[in-house]
Amino acid sequence: MHCRKSLISVVLLFTCFLLSSVNLFAQSKNNYTWRFGTSAEIKFNTTTNIPTVNNVSGNRNGYNTEGCAIANDPLTGEVLFATDGTTVYDKNNSQMINGNAIGGNTNNTTAQAAAISVVPDCMNKQFYIFSNTANHSTTPTTAGVLSYSIVDMSLNGGLGQVIIKNQVLRNDVDEGMIVVVNITEHKFWLLTKVDKANKYVVIRIPSNPADFVNNAKVYDLPPNAASGIAVLNNAFSLSYSKSAKKVAIAAWSPTACVASVDFDESTGIPSNCQIIDNNALNAAGNAATSAISDCEWSPDGSKLYAANANAVNVYQYDFSQNPIKRTVVFNDANFLLSTAAGGFKVAPDGAIYYRYSILSANIHKIAQPNLSGALCQFQQNAL
Protein backbone atom coordinates (compact mmCIF):
# COMPACT_ATOMS: atom_id res chain seq x y z
CA MET A 1 0.00 0.00 0.00
CA HIS A 2 1.40 3.42 -0.98
CA CYS A 3 -0.03 6.83 -0.18
CA ARG A 4 0.63 10.28 -1.55
CA LYS A 5 3.04 12.33 0.54
CA SER A 6 1.71 15.27 2.55
CA LEU A 7 3.24 17.44 5.26
CA ILE A 8 -0.05 18.55 6.77
CA SER A 9 -0.74 18.16 10.50
CA VAL A 10 -0.28 14.62 11.72
CA VAL A 11 -2.18 12.83 14.47
CA LEU A 12 0.09 10.63 16.56
CA LEU A 13 -0.92 8.87 19.73
CA PHE A 14 0.56 6.45 22.20
CA THR A 15 -0.85 4.95 25.31
CA CYS A 16 -0.30 5.22 29.01
CA PHE A 17 -1.87 3.10 31.71
CA LEU A 18 -5.59 3.94 31.74
CA LEU A 19 -5.10 7.17 29.78
CA SER A 20 -4.61 7.68 26.09
CA SER A 21 -1.62 9.90 25.49
CA VAL A 22 -0.30 12.08 22.70
CA ASN A 23 2.87 13.46 21.21
CA LEU A 24 2.16 17.18 20.70
CA PHE A 25 2.84 19.27 17.64
CA ALA A 26 2.60 23.05 17.48
CA GLN A 27 -0.86 24.40 16.68
CA SER A 28 -2.37 20.89 16.90
CA LYS A 29 -5.48 19.96 18.86
CA ASN A 30 -4.91 16.20 18.85
CA ASN A 31 -4.51 16.29 22.65
CA TYR A 32 -7.89 17.82 23.47
CA THR A 33 -10.02 14.71 24.03
CA TRP A 34 -8.92 11.85 26.31
CA ARG A 35 -10.60 8.50 26.87
CA PHE A 36 -10.11 6.19 29.81
CA GLY A 37 -10.41 2.41 29.85
CA THR A 38 -13.76 2.95 31.58
CA SER A 39 -16.62 5.22 30.48
CA ALA A 40 -14.88 8.47 31.47
CA GLU A 41 -13.75 11.14 29.03
CA ILE A 42 -11.96 14.45 29.51
CA LYS A 43 -12.45 17.16 26.91
CA PHE A 44 -10.40 20.33 26.98
CA ASN A 45 -11.96 23.50 25.64
CA THR A 46 -10.05 24.36 22.47
CA THR A 47 -10.09 28.08 23.36
CA THR A 48 -9.60 28.14 27.15
CA ASN A 49 -8.01 24.70 27.73
CA ILE A 50 -10.43 24.20 30.64
CA PRO A 51 -11.17 20.46 31.15
CA THR A 52 -14.60 18.88 31.48
CA VAL A 53 -15.18 15.28 32.61
CA ASN A 54 -17.89 13.44 30.67
CA ASN A 55 -19.48 10.02 30.75
CA VAL A 56 -19.15 8.30 27.39
CA SER A 57 -22.13 6.23 26.31
CA GLY A 58 -22.16 3.70 23.55
CA ASN A 59 -21.54 0.05 22.79
CA ARG A 60 -18.15 -0.48 24.42
CA ASN A 61 -18.79 -3.70 26.36
CA GLY A 62 -15.58 -5.21 27.67
CA TYR A 63 -13.50 -2.12 26.90
CA ASN A 64 -9.99 -2.54 28.27
CA THR A 65 -9.58 -0.97 31.73
CA GLU A 66 -5.85 -0.48 31.18
CA GLY A 67 -4.15 0.69 27.97
CA CYS A 68 -6.25 2.46 25.37
CA ALA A 69 -5.59 5.00 22.65
CA ILE A 70 -7.57 7.66 20.84
CA ALA A 71 -7.14 9.50 17.54
CA ASN A 72 -8.37 13.09 17.46
CA ASP A 73 -8.77 15.52 14.60
CA PRO A 74 -5.70 17.80 14.81
CA LEU A 75 -7.72 20.84 13.71
CA THR A 76 -10.83 20.48 15.89
CA GLY A 77 -9.81 18.14 18.70
CA GLU A 78 -12.86 15.96 18.04
CA VAL A 79 -12.62 12.18 18.27
CA LEU A 80 -11.93 10.18 15.10
CA PHE A 81 -11.77 6.72 16.70
CA ALA A 82 -10.55 4.94 19.82
CA THR A 83 -9.23 1.47 20.64
CA ASP A 84 -8.17 -0.72 23.55
CA GLY A 85 -5.97 -2.87 21.30
CA THR A 86 -8.65 -5.51 20.80
CA THR A 87 -11.59 -3.55 19.35
CA VAL A 88 -11.85 -0.27 17.42
CA TYR A 89 -14.68 2.18 18.15
CA ASP A 90 -15.75 5.02 15.88
CA LYS A 91 -16.48 8.57 17.03
CA ASN A 92 -20.02 7.49 18.00
CA ASN A 93 -18.60 4.78 20.32
CA SER A 94 -19.91 2.01 18.09
CA GLN A 95 -17.68 -0.80 16.90
CA MET A 96 -16.03 0.19 13.65
CA ILE A 97 -16.67 -1.99 10.59
CA ASN A 98 -14.26 -4.96 10.81
CA GLY A 99 -13.01 -3.45 14.09
CA ASN A 100 -13.18 -6.59 16.22
CA ALA A 101 -10.36 -9.02 17.12
CA ILE A 102 -7.49 -6.80 16.04
CA GLY A 103 -5.02 -8.76 18.15
CA GLY A 104 -4.73 -7.18 21.61
CA ASN A 105 -4.96 -8.56 25.14
CA THR A 106 -8.52 -9.71 25.81
CA ASN A 107 -7.75 -10.04 29.55
CA ASN A 108 -7.42 -6.24 29.92
CA THR A 109 -4.00 -6.55 31.57
CA THR A 110 -1.63 -4.70 29.25
CA ALA A 111 -0.63 -1.22 30.43
CA GLN A 112 0.16 0.11 26.96
CA ALA A 113 -2.09 -2.21 25.00
CA ALA A 114 -2.49 0.05 21.99
CA ALA A 115 -0.69 2.82 20.13
CA ILE A 116 -1.82 4.81 17.09
CA SER A 117 0.20 6.47 14.34
CA VAL A 118 -0.81 8.02 11.08
CA VAL A 119 0.37 5.98 8.10
CA PRO A 120 3.16 8.22 6.75
CA ASP A 121 2.30 10.04 3.51
CA CYS A 122 -1.40 9.18 3.75
CA MET A 123 -2.81 12.67 4.37
CA ASN A 124 -4.31 11.68 7.75
CA LYS A 125 -6.73 9.26 6.08
CA GLN A 126 -5.10 5.99 7.15
CA PHE A 127 -3.79 5.04 10.57
CA TYR A 128 -1.83 2.18 12.07
CA ILE A 129 -3.06 0.66 15.32
CA PHE A 130 -0.38 -1.30 17.16
CA SER A 131 -1.67 -3.93 19.60
CA ASN A 132 0.26 -5.63 22.40
CA THR A 133 -0.74 -8.74 24.42
CA ALA A 134 2.04 -8.71 27.08
CA ASN A 135 0.86 -9.62 30.57
CA HIS A 136 2.90 -8.92 33.69
CA SER A 137 0.01 -9.83 36.00
CA THR A 138 0.72 -13.54 35.64
CA THR A 139 3.45 -15.62 37.28
CA PRO A 140 5.60 -16.04 35.33
CA THR A 141 4.91 -12.97 33.23
CA THR A 142 3.95 -13.45 29.59
CA ALA A 143 5.73 -11.80 26.68
CA GLY A 144 3.46 -10.01 24.25
CA VAL A 145 2.57 -10.43 20.60
CA LEU A 146 3.00 -7.11 18.79
CA SER A 147 0.75 -6.68 15.77
CA TYR A 148 -0.65 -3.93 13.57
CA SER A 149 -3.96 -3.10 11.94
CA ILE A 150 -4.87 -0.30 9.54
CA VAL A 151 -7.88 2.04 9.76
CA ASP A 152 -9.05 3.92 6.66
CA MET A 153 -11.02 7.01 7.71
CA SER A 154 -12.14 7.77 4.13
CA LEU A 155 -14.56 4.81 4.30
CA ASN A 156 -18.06 4.39 5.76
CA GLY A 157 -19.00 8.05 5.44
CA GLY A 158 -16.02 9.19 7.51
CA LEU A 159 -16.65 6.79 10.39
CA GLY A 160 -13.77 4.63 9.22
CA GLN A 161 -13.21 0.94 8.58
CA VAL A 162 -10.45 -1.49 9.52
CA ILE A 163 -9.02 -2.68 6.19
CA ILE A 164 -6.10 -4.81 7.49
CA LYS A 165 -5.85 -6.33 10.94
CA ASN A 166 -3.86 -8.50 13.29
CA GLN A 167 -0.62 -8.60 11.31
CA VAL A 168 2.05 -9.95 13.67
CA LEU A 169 5.39 -8.12 13.92
CA ARG A 170 6.99 -9.80 17.00
CA ASN A 171 6.09 -12.20 19.81
CA ASP A 172 8.57 -11.25 22.56
CA VAL A 173 7.73 -7.73 23.77
CA ASP A 174 7.10 -6.01 27.11
CA GLU A 175 3.94 -4.11 28.03
CA GLY A 176 5.56 -0.73 27.38
CA MET A 177 5.03 0.58 23.83
CA ILE A 178 5.01 4.14 22.43
CA VAL A 179 5.26 6.03 19.16
CA VAL A 180 7.70 8.93 18.67
CA VAL A 181 7.57 11.37 15.76
CA ASN A 182 10.26 13.54 14.26
CA ILE A 183 7.96 15.82 12.31
CA THR A 184 10.84 17.88 10.84
CA GLU A 185 12.37 14.85 9.13
CA HIS A 186 9.03 13.10 8.63
CA LYS A 187 10.14 10.04 10.63
CA PHE A 188 7.85 7.88 12.77
CA TRP A 189 9.20 5.38 15.30
CA LEU A 190 7.59 2.60 17.33
CA LEU A 191 9.50 1.81 20.54
CA THR A 192 9.14 -1.20 22.79
CA LYS A 193 11.38 -3.62 24.68
CA VAL A 194 12.04 -7.35 24.58
CA ASP A 195 10.56 -9.06 27.64
CA LYS A 196 13.10 -10.07 30.34
CA ALA A 197 16.05 -8.75 28.33
CA ASN A 198 18.11 -5.59 27.93
CA LYS A 199 17.04 -5.33 24.30
CA TYR A 200 15.09 -2.41 22.87
CA VAL A 201 13.06 -2.70 19.68
CA VAL A 202 12.84 0.34 17.39
CA ILE A 203 10.71 0.14 14.26
CA ARG A 204 10.58 2.93 11.72
CA ILE A 205 6.92 3.11 10.79
CA PRO A 206 6.60 2.81 7.00
CA SER A 207 4.10 4.14 4.48
CA ASN A 208 4.11 0.67 2.91
CA PRO A 209 3.41 -2.13 5.44
CA ALA A 210 5.61 -4.50 3.43
CA ASP A 211 8.59 -2.50 4.71
CA PHE A 212 8.00 -3.37 8.38
CA VAL A 213 10.21 -6.45 8.06
CA ASN A 214 13.21 -4.34 7.03
CA ASN A 215 12.56 -1.43 9.38
CA ALA A 216 12.92 -3.19 12.75
CA LYS A 217 16.15 -2.85 14.73
CA VAL A 218 17.03 -4.40 18.10
CA TYR A 219 19.55 -2.69 20.40
CA ASP A 220 21.31 -4.40 23.32
CA LEU A 221 21.34 -1.79 26.08
CA PRO A 222 22.19 -2.96 29.63
CA PRO A 223 21.60 -0.61 32.59
CA ASN A 224 24.48 1.39 33.98
CA ALA A 225 26.78 -0.95 35.94
CA ALA A 226 26.77 1.21 39.06
CA SER A 227 23.05 0.53 39.59
CA GLY A 228 23.69 -3.11 40.50
CA ILE A 229 20.78 -4.17 38.26
CA ALA A 230 21.84 -6.67 35.62
CA VAL A 231 18.58 -6.88 33.67
CA LEU A 232 15.66 -4.49 33.45
CA ASN A 233 13.13 -7.29 33.15
CA ASN A 234 9.76 -5.69 32.54
CA ALA A 235 9.10 -2.24 31.10
CA PHE A 236 5.52 -1.69 32.25
CA SER A 237 5.08 1.67 30.55
CA LEU A 238 7.17 4.15 28.59
CA SER A 239 7.01 7.92 28.25
CA TYR A 240 8.97 10.14 25.84
CA SER A 241 10.11 13.74 26.33
CA LYS A 242 10.79 15.66 23.12
CA SER A 243 12.47 18.35 25.23
CA ALA A 244 14.86 15.98 27.04
CA LYS A 245 15.15 13.48 24.16
CA LYS A 246 14.72 10.70 26.70
CA VAL A 247 12.39 7.72 27.17
CA ALA A 248 11.36 7.06 30.77
CA ILE A 249 10.67 3.48 31.87
CA ALA A 250 8.30 2.49 34.65
CA ALA A 251 9.58 -0.97 35.60
CA TRP A 252 7.31 -3.70 36.90
CA SER A 253 10.37 -5.82 37.58
CA PRO A 254 12.71 -5.20 39.29
CA THR A 255 10.13 -3.56 41.53
CA ALA A 256 10.62 0.01 42.75
CA CYS A 257 12.68 0.79 39.64
CA VAL A 258 12.60 3.85 37.38
CA ALA A 259 14.94 4.15 34.39
CA SER A 260 15.63 6.32 31.35
CA VAL A 261 17.08 5.81 27.88
CA ASP A 262 18.34 8.50 25.51
CA PHE A 263 16.66 8.45 22.10
CA ASP A 264 17.83 10.03 18.85
CA GLU A 265 14.76 11.04 16.82
CA SER A 266 16.83 11.35 13.66
CA THR A 267 18.53 7.94 13.65
CA GLY A 268 16.11 6.01 15.87
CA ILE A 269 19.01 4.80 18.02
CA PRO A 270 18.52 4.42 21.80
CA SER A 271 21.50 4.69 24.17
CA ASN A 272 22.60 5.23 27.75
CA CYS A 273 20.18 3.16 29.86
CA GLN A 274 20.32 4.71 33.32
CA ILE A 275 18.65 3.42 36.47
CA ILE A 276 17.25 6.60 37.99
CA ASP A 277 15.94 4.91 41.13
CA ASN A 278 15.96 1.30 42.31
CA ASN A 279 14.39 2.04 45.68
CA ALA A 280 11.14 3.81 44.77
CA LEU A 281 9.19 2.07 47.51
CA ASN A 282 5.47 2.59 47.87
CA ALA A 283 3.95 4.50 50.78
CA ALA A 284 3.72 1.27 52.78
CA GLY A 285 7.47 0.75 52.38
CA ASN A 286 6.89 -2.73 50.96
CA ALA A 287 9.55 -3.63 48.42
CA ALA A 288 7.64 -6.70 47.22
CA THR A 289 4.61 -4.63 46.15
CA SER A 290 6.31 -1.45 44.97
CA ALA A 291 6.01 -2.01 41.22
CA ILE A 292 6.11 1.29 39.30
CA SER A 293 2.99 1.54 37.16
CA ASP A 294 3.42 4.72 35.16
CA CYS A 295 5.55 7.78 34.47
CA GLU A 296 5.36 11.11 32.68
CA TRP A 297 7.71 14.00 31.88
CA SER A 298 7.10 17.66 32.63
CA PRO A 299 6.58 19.75 29.49
CA ASP A 300 10.12 21.16 29.67
CA GLY A 301 11.68 17.72 30.20
CA SER A 302 13.39 18.73 33.44
CA LYS A 303 11.19 16.66 35.76
CA LEU A 304 10.00 13.06 35.62
CA TYR A 305 7.03 11.82 37.65
CA ALA A 306 6.48 8.15 38.53
CA ALA A 307 4.08 6.27 40.78
CA ASN A 308 3.60 2.86 42.38
CA ALA A 309 0.70 0.64 41.40
CA ASN A 310 -0.47 0.32 45.02
CA ALA A 311 0.07 2.08 48.38
CA VAL A 312 0.98 4.94 46.14
CA ASN A 313 3.91 7.30 46.35
CA VAL A 314 4.16 9.81 43.52
CA TYR A 315 7.80 10.66 42.95
CA GLN A 316 9.31 13.65 41.22
CA TYR A 317 12.80 13.26 39.73
CA ASP A 318 14.50 16.60 39.08
CA PHE A 319 16.92 16.16 36.17
CA SER A 320 18.10 19.78 36.54
CA GLN A 321 19.94 18.71 39.70
CA ASN A 322 23.18 16.72 39.78
CA PRO A 323 22.70 14.14 41.10
CA ILE A 324 19.04 13.82 40.12
CA LYS A 325 16.92 14.83 43.11
CA ARG A 326 14.01 12.64 44.23
CA THR A 327 11.00 14.11 46.05
CA VAL A 328 7.76 12.45 47.19
CA VAL A 329 5.00 14.83 46.12
CA PHE A 330 2.07 12.60 47.16
CA ASN A 331 1.51 9.43 49.19
CA ASP A 332 -1.38 7.17 50.13
CA ALA A 333 -0.43 4.14 52.21
CA ASN A 334 -4.03 2.84 52.16
CA PHE A 335 -4.26 2.48 48.40
CA LEU A 336 -4.90 -1.14 47.35
CA LEU A 337 -3.32 -3.04 44.47
CA SER A 338 -6.73 -4.17 43.24
CA THR A 339 -7.67 -0.59 42.40
CA ALA A 340 -4.75 -0.24 39.97
CA ALA A 341 -3.30 3.25 40.13
CA GLY A 342 -1.83 4.75 37.01
CA GLY A 343 -2.30 7.16 34.14
CA PHE A 344 -0.16 10.31 34.01
CA LYS A 345 -0.56 12.66 31.07
CA VAL A 346 0.41 16.22 30.12
CA ALA A 347 -2.61 18.33 29.16
CA PRO A 348 -3.10 21.31 26.83
CA ASP A 349 -3.06 23.61 29.90
CA GLY A 350 0.50 22.46 30.73
CA ALA A 351 -0.55 20.52 33.83
CA ILE A 352 -0.20 16.77 34.35
CA TYR A 353 -3.39 14.88 35.21
CA TYR A 354 -3.25 11.58 37.05
CA ARG A 355 -6.03 8.99 36.84
CA TYR A 356 -5.71 7.52 40.31
CA SER A 357 -7.92 4.44 40.31
CA ILE A 358 -10.05 2.22 38.13
CA LEU A 359 -12.60 2.05 40.94
CA SER A 360 -13.06 5.76 41.59
CA ALA A 361 -13.54 8.99 39.68
CA ASN A 362 -10.52 10.60 41.33
CA ILE A 363 -8.37 12.58 38.93
CA HIS A 364 -5.46 14.37 40.54
CA LYS A 365 -3.47 17.24 39.04
CA ILE A 366 0.12 18.44 39.08
CA ALA A 367 -0.54 22.09 38.31
CA GLN A 368 3.07 23.25 37.78
CA PRO A 369 5.01 20.14 36.73
CA ASN A 370 8.09 22.11 35.58
CA LEU A 371 8.71 23.32 39.15
CA SER A 372 10.66 21.50 41.86
CA GLY A 373 9.27 19.74 44.93
CA ALA A 374 6.12 21.14 46.54
CA LEU A 375 6.12 24.00 44.04
CA CYS A 376 4.76 21.54 41.46
CA GLN A 377 1.41 21.82 43.32
CA PHE A 378 0.04 18.28 43.49
CA GLN A 379 -3.73 18.67 43.86
CA GLN A 380 -5.91 15.77 44.99
CA ASN A 381 -9.30 15.26 43.34
CA ALA A 382 -8.83 18.26 41.04
CA LEU A 383 -11.45 16.91 38.61
Secondary structure, 3 states (H helix, E strand, C coil): CCCCCCCCCCCEEEECCCEEEECCCCCCCCCCEEEECCCEEEEECCCCCCEEEEECCCCCCCCCCCCCEEEECCCCCCEEEEECCCCEEECCCCECECCCCCCCCCCCCCCCCEEEEECCCCCCCEEEEEEECCECCCCCCECEEEEEEEEECCCHHHCCEEEEEEEEEEEEEEEEEEEEEECCCCEEEEEEEECCCCEEEEEECCCCHHHHHHHEEEEECCCCHHHCCCCCCEEEEEEEECCCCEEEEEEEECCCEEEEEEECCCCCCEEEEEEEECCCCCCCCCHHHCCEEEEEECCCCCEEEEEECCCCEEEEEECCCCCCEEEEEEECCCCCHHHCCCCEEECCCCCEEEECCCCCCCEEEECCCCCCHHHHCEECCCC
